[in-house]
Each structure stands twice: as structure tokens, then as C-alpha cells.
Amino acid sequence: MPRREIVLGAGVFDTPQLLQLSGVGPAVHLRSVGIDPLVDSPQVGHNLTDHPATLMNWEPASGFIGLADARNPKWLLRWLFRRTAKLTSNLMEAVAHIGSAPGLAAPDFHLIHAPIYARIDEMSYPRPALSILQSSWTPESRGSVMVRSPDAAVPPAIQLNTVTAPADLDALVRAIRFTREIVATEPLASATALEIQPGRKPANHWSTTC
């Protein structure tokens, strides 16, 4: 038996699952799935925090191509012989920590710029593009990770509840608007052209969002 504190670090999903399988967790729920509770700890599996992110893309102004041609063999040769040029990029070329609203005690968003086209569902675009990701650091929405069976091979039920708190949606909208302000300011202003995603929409369409 351990004589001192044990710290279990198995990841965001596996840690609560292992604890619950071991009988540590909400007693009522454990019994409902056939696990004998050893320690009734109601918070185990709750308060899961996701960090939602949005992506915005722009076409660059004439003369700017970013990493759109990074597959050109000449850049591979430059990297092989000189360890320079585009293949030295880590894609995320600039980072900013911002507060999306006045009066915040600390930044609540992480902005990441990449000189490529980036989307969650696809990574291709017929022309050069650049992207900026807005990642929320302090969301209010909370989810859960709850076992469904005493069998460890059965995945737990994962409920992210992303952006279910109205404040989180409001914060994402502010971050998108602030990103547009940054892009409209030099030196980015003269390097960007068309906003691809989400793109400018009529005022009535974006009345509750952007």
C-alpha cells in the first residue's frame, strides 16, 4: 500500500476513466454502470474544459505568397545545402496573447499566425493564403468524462459541451473582430487582400455573431 500521495497522470480522458474504474468517482454513477464505489468523489469526471478555436483565412496581397510554394524542389535544395529558406518554418510564424475585452486580469486568447491556408476540414486552397487561429484560454463551458462499463476496453462517454456557455461564444466573436482589427493594421494591412473565411457577410446575417 502506498504511504504517500499518488499522482495519476494519464491524460484528460484516461485519468478520470481509470479513477472511476478503480471505484473512485461519483458513487451513484459508478453503481449504475456496475462498479462498486470505494471513494465517493462526485467531481471525478466532471469539469472537463475544452479550448475552442476558430480559424480565419485571407488571400495575401499581390507579391506575397507565404508558404504556398513550399513544395517546390528548390526549397528542399536550399534546406539540404544551407539549412535556410521556407522548409525551416514551423508553420506558426507569429503568436500573440490578447485580452478580448477591456478590464481582463490576463489574456484570454491565443492568436497564432501561419503563412498558409488552414482549416479543420480541409487544408487546400487554389491560391496563396494566410491564416490566424483564435484559441480560447479561459472558457466557462464544462463537460464530462464518465465510464460506461466496468470493462476498461469500453471507451468512456465524453461530453465536451464546447461553447455551451453564452459567454464563450461572445468571447470568440470578440476575438474574431479583434483579429480583423489586427489584419487591418500595418504591417499586415498592406500584405493582405480578400478575407476567405469566415468572410464578410451582410449585417443582418452576422447580427448575433460577427
Kinemage of the C-alpha trace (Angstrom):
@kinemage 1
@onewidth
@group {chain A} dominant
@subgroup {mainchain}
@vectorlist {calphas} color= white
{ca met a 1} P 0.000 0.000 0.000
{ca pro a 2} L 1.280 3.491 -0.788
{ca arg a 3} L 2.356 5.572 2.193
{ca arg a 4} L 2.419 8.896 0.422
{ca glu a 5} L 0.352 10.812 -2.129
{ca ile a 6} L -0.053 9.264 -5.586
{ca val a 7} L -0.394 11.499 -8.631
{ca leu a 8} L -2.117 9.833 -11.569
{ca gly a 9} L -1.373 11.436 -14.904
{ca ala a 10} L -2.991 9.503 -17.733
{ca gly a 11} L -4.352 12.344 -19.793
{ca val a 12} L -7.557 14.333 -19.823
{ca phe a 13} L -9.773 11.391 -20.775
{ca asp a 14} L -7.957 8.364 -19.371
{ca thr a 15} L -7.295 9.776 -15.892
{ca pro a 16} L -10.959 10.078 -14.841
{ca gln a 17} L -11.741 6.790 -16.575
{ca leu a 18} L -9.044 4.937 -14.605
{ca leu a 19} L -10.133 6.529 -11.345
{ca gln a 20} L -13.753 5.588 -11.923
{ca leu a 21} L -12.846 2.034 -12.959
{ca ser a 22} L -10.918 1.815 -9.685
{ca gly a 23} L -14.008 2.842 -7.733
{ca val a 24} L -13.112 6.493 -7.227
{ca gly a 25} L -15.788 8.842 -8.524
{ca pro a 26} L -19.477 9.712 -8.243
{ca ala a 27} L -20.879 6.757 -6.285
{ca val a 28} L -24.346 6.873 -7.842
{ca his a 29} L -22.961 6.817 -11.371
{ca leu a 30} L -20.423 4.084 -10.609
{ca arg a 31} L -23.132 1.807 -9.238
{ca ser a 32} L -25.316 2.488 -12.270
{ca val a 33} L -22.652 1.022 -14.581
{ca gly a 34} L -21.756 -1.912 -12.345
{ca ile a 35} L -18.750 -0.585 -10.438
{ca asp a 36} L -18.520 -0.821 -6.654
{ca pro a 37} L -17.563 2.646 -5.358
{ca leu a 38} L -14.640 2.754 -2.944
{ca val a 39} L -14.441 6.540 -2.626
{ca asp a 40} L -17.421 8.758 -3.361
{ca ser a 41} L -15.793 11.688 -5.153
{ca pro a 42} L -18.536 13.491 -7.104
{ca gln a 43} L -16.209 15.761 -9.089
{ca val a 44} L -14.187 12.986 -10.734
{ca gly a 45} L -15.091 13.065 -14.418
{ca his a 46} L -16.690 16.496 -14.277
{ca asn a 47} L -15.422 19.993 -15.115
{ca leu a 48} L -13.826 18.900 -18.380
{ca thr a 49} L -12.530 22.047 -20.059
{ca asp a 50} L -12.148 22.242 -23.808
{ca his a 51} L -10.323 25.104 -25.508
{ca pro a 52} L -12.363 26.032 -28.586
{ca ala a 53} L -10.599 27.637 -31.509
{ca thr a 54} L -11.631 29.321 -34.727
{ca leu a 55} L -9.652 29.800 -37.923
{ca met a 56} L -9.649 32.765 -40.256
{ca asn a 57} L -8.028 32.869 -43.695
{ca trp a 58} L -7.048 35.662 -46.063
{ca glu a 59} L -5.626 35.855 -49.535
{ca pro a 60} L -2.391 37.832 -49.431
{ca ala a 61} L -1.856 40.959 -51.462
{ca ser a 62} L -0.035 40.721 -54.767
{ca gly a 63} L 3.609 39.814 -54.277
{ca phe a 64} L 3.090 37.799 -51.092
{ca ile a 65} L 2.837 34.010 -51.299
{ca gly a 66} L 3.918 32.797 -47.870
{ca leu a 67} L 4.474 29.025 -47.856
{ca ala a 68} L 2.132 28.284 -50.759
{ca asp a 69} L 5.067 27.115 -52.899
{ca ala a 70} L 6.941 25.305 -50.129
{ca arg a 71} L 6.794 22.016 -52.096
{ca asn a 72} L 8.919 23.474 -54.870
{ca pro a 73} L 12.100 21.345 -55.035
{ca lys a 74} L 14.272 24.455 -54.876
{ca trp a 75} L 13.317 24.982 -51.239
{ca leu a 76} L 14.296 21.409 -50.420
{ca leu a 77} L 17.684 22.004 -52.006
{ca arg a 78} L 18.120 25.221 -50.016
{ca trp a 79} L 17.352 23.340 -46.823
{ca leu a 80} L 19.639 20.390 -47.663
{ca phe a 81} L 22.629 22.533 -48.555
{ca arg a 82} L 22.166 25.672 -46.451
{ca arg a 83} L 19.543 24.820 -43.807
{ca thr a 84} L 17.716 28.015 -44.773
{ca ala a 85} L 14.557 29.193 -46.560
{ca lys a 86} L 10.966 28.015 -46.355
{ca leu a 87} L 11.443 24.477 -45.086
{ca thr a 88} L 12.896 25.846 -41.857
{ca ser a 89} L 9.451 27.218 -40.981
{ca asn a 90} L 7.488 25.681 -38.111
{ca leu a 91} L 4.322 26.990 -39.867
{ca met a 92} L 3.283 29.030 -36.802
{ca glu a 93} L 5.314 32.135 -37.511
{ca ala a 94} L 3.788 34.587 -35.043
{ca val a 95} L 1.933 34.338 -31.737
{ca ala a 96} L 0.037 36.921 -29.709
{ca his a 97} L -1.616 36.733 -26.296
{ca ile a 98} L -4.581 39.084 -26.235
{ca gly a 99} L -7.396 40.177 -23.990
{ca ser a 100} L -10.617 40.143 -25.983
{ca ala a 101} L -12.325 42.653 -23.656
{ca pro a 102} L -11.223 45.632 -21.546
{ca gly a 103} L -10.547 45.051 -17.880
{ca leu a 104} L -9.492 41.412 -18.052
{ca ala a 105} L -6.883 40.427 -15.478
{ca ala a 106} L -4.966 38.377 -18.060
{ca pro a 107} L -5.125 37.466 -21.750
{ca asp a 108} L -7.992 35.148 -22.620
{ca phe a 109} L -6.989 34.285 -26.197
{ca his a 110} L -4.008 32.956 -28.062
{ca leu a 111} L -3.646 34.136 -31.684
{ca ile a 112} L -1.448 32.087 -33.999
{ca his a 113} L -0.479 33.235 -37.478
{ca ala a 114} L 0.613 30.860 -40.237
{ca pro a 115} L 1.525 31.878 -43.819
{ca ile a 116} L -0.588 29.031 -45.221
{ca tyr a 117} L -4.242 28.193 -45.809
{ca ala a 118} L -5.595 26.314 -42.784
{ca arg a 119} L -8.968 24.808 -41.970
{ca ile a 120} L -10.044 21.944 -39.736
{ca asp a 121} L -11.955 20.151 -42.507
{ca glu a 122} L -9.524 20.740 -45.378
{ca met a 123} L -6.029 22.059 -45.980
{ca ser a 124} L -6.113 23.041 -49.644
{ca tyr a 125} L -6.866 26.277 -51.452
{ca pro a 126} L -6.154 27.096 -55.101
{ca arg a 127} L -4.232 30.296 -54.338
{ca pro a 128} L -1.767 31.506 -51.681
{ca ala a 129} L -3.332 32.266 -48.311
{ca leu a 130} L -2.526 33.091 -44.720
{ca ser a 131} L -4.360 32.121 -41.568
{ca ile a 132} L -4.831 33.267 -37.975
{ca leu a 133} L -6.203 30.952 -35.305
{ca gln a 134} L -8.050 32.228 -32.234
{ca ser a 135} L -7.781 29.826 -29.273
{ca ser a 136} L -9.794 30.495 -26.124
{ca trp a 137} L -7.822 30.050 -22.894
{ca thr a 138} L -10.496 30.689 -20.292
{ca pro a 139} L -13.791 29.154 -21.456
{ca glu a 140} L -16.679 28.844 -18.998
{ca ser a 141} L -18.209 25.774 -20.667
{ca arg a 142} L -17.625 22.485 -18.870
{ca gly a 143} L -18.021 18.878 -19.951
{ca ser a 144} L -17.563 15.416 -18.517
{ca val a 145} L -15.820 12.053 -18.919
{ca met a 146} L -17.883 9.200 -17.446
{ca val a 147} L -17.295 5.445 -17.628
{ca arg a 148} L -19.997 3.376 -19.282
{ca ser a 149} L -18.900 -0.065 -18.137
{ca pro a 150} L -16.588 -1.821 -15.658
{ca asp a 151} L -14.758 -3.106 -18.747
{ca ala a 152} L -11.690 -0.903 -19.330
{ca ala a 153} L -11.873 -1.641 -23.061
{ca val a 154} L -15.168 0.239 -23.338
{ca pro a 155} L -14.472 3.930 -24.076
{ca pro a 156} L -15.968 6.425 -21.639
{ca ala a 157} L -18.774 8.793 -22.569
{ca ile a 158} L -17.112 12.104 -23.382
{ca gln a 159} L -19.292 15.204 -23.408
{ca leu a 160} L -17.284 18.302 -24.348
{ca asn a 161} L -20.136 20.843 -24.170
{ca thr a 162} L -17.973 23.227 -26.164
{ca val a 163} L -19.300 26.797 -26.372
{ca thr a 164} L -22.449 25.941 -24.418
{ca ala a 165} L -21.867 28.923 -22.130
{ca pro a 166} L -23.069 32.120 -23.873
{ca ala a 167} L -20.007 33.990 -22.603
{ca asp a 168} L -17.731 31.678 -24.606
{ca leu a 169} L -19.483 32.455 -27.875
{ca asp a 170} L -19.342 36.175 -27.107
{ca ala a 171} L -15.601 35.892 -26.427
{ca leu a 172} L -14.968 34.072 -29.713
{ca val a 173} L -16.833 36.790 -31.603
{ca arg a 174} L -14.740 39.467 -29.884
{ca ala a 175} L -11.545 37.597 -30.762
{ca ile a 176} L -12.578 37.351 -34.421
{ca arg a 177} L -13.348 41.063 -34.544
{ca phe a 178} L -10.053 41.898 -32.828
{ca thr a 179} L -8.199 39.712 -35.325
{ca arg a 180} L -9.764 41.706 -38.135
{ca glu a 181} L -8.539 44.903 -36.493
{ca ile a 182} L -5.008 43.493 -36.357
{ca val a 183} L -5.120 42.446 -40.009
{ca ala a 184} L -6.381 45.920 -40.953
{ca thr a 185} L -3.336 47.451 -39.230
{ca glu a 186} L 0.174 47.676 -40.664
{ca pro a 187} L 2.244 45.756 -41.471
{ca leu a 188} L -0.452 43.154 -42.201
{ca ala a 189} L -2.821 45.607 -43.853
{ca ser a 190} L -0.658 46.037 -46.943
{ca ala a 191} L 0.100 42.307 -47.102
{ca thr a 192} L -3.492 41.023 -47.108
{ca ala a 193} L -6.392 41.222 -49.533
{ca leu a 194} L -9.611 39.176 -49.531
{ca glu a 195} L -10.898 37.592 -46.328
{ca ile a 196} L -11.678 33.981 -47.289
{ca gln a 197} L -13.095 32.594 -44.025
{ca pro a 198} L -15.365 33.410 -42.423
{ca gly a 199} L -15.695 36.205 -44.980
{ca arg a 200} L -17.650 39.409 -44.676
{ca lys a 201} L -21.420 38.883 -44.509
{ca pro a 202} L -24.379 41.274 -44.600
{ca ala a 203} L -25.064 42.925 -41.272
{ca asn a 204} L -28.342 41.076 -40.698
{ca his a 205} L -26.630 37.722 -41.250
{ca trp a 206} L -23.985 38.435 -38.614
{ca ser a 207} L -26.209 40.227 -36.129
{ca thr a 208} L -25.546 37.678 -33.395
{ca thr a 209} L -22.039 36.691 -34.397
{ca cys a 210} L -19.535 38.631 -36.489
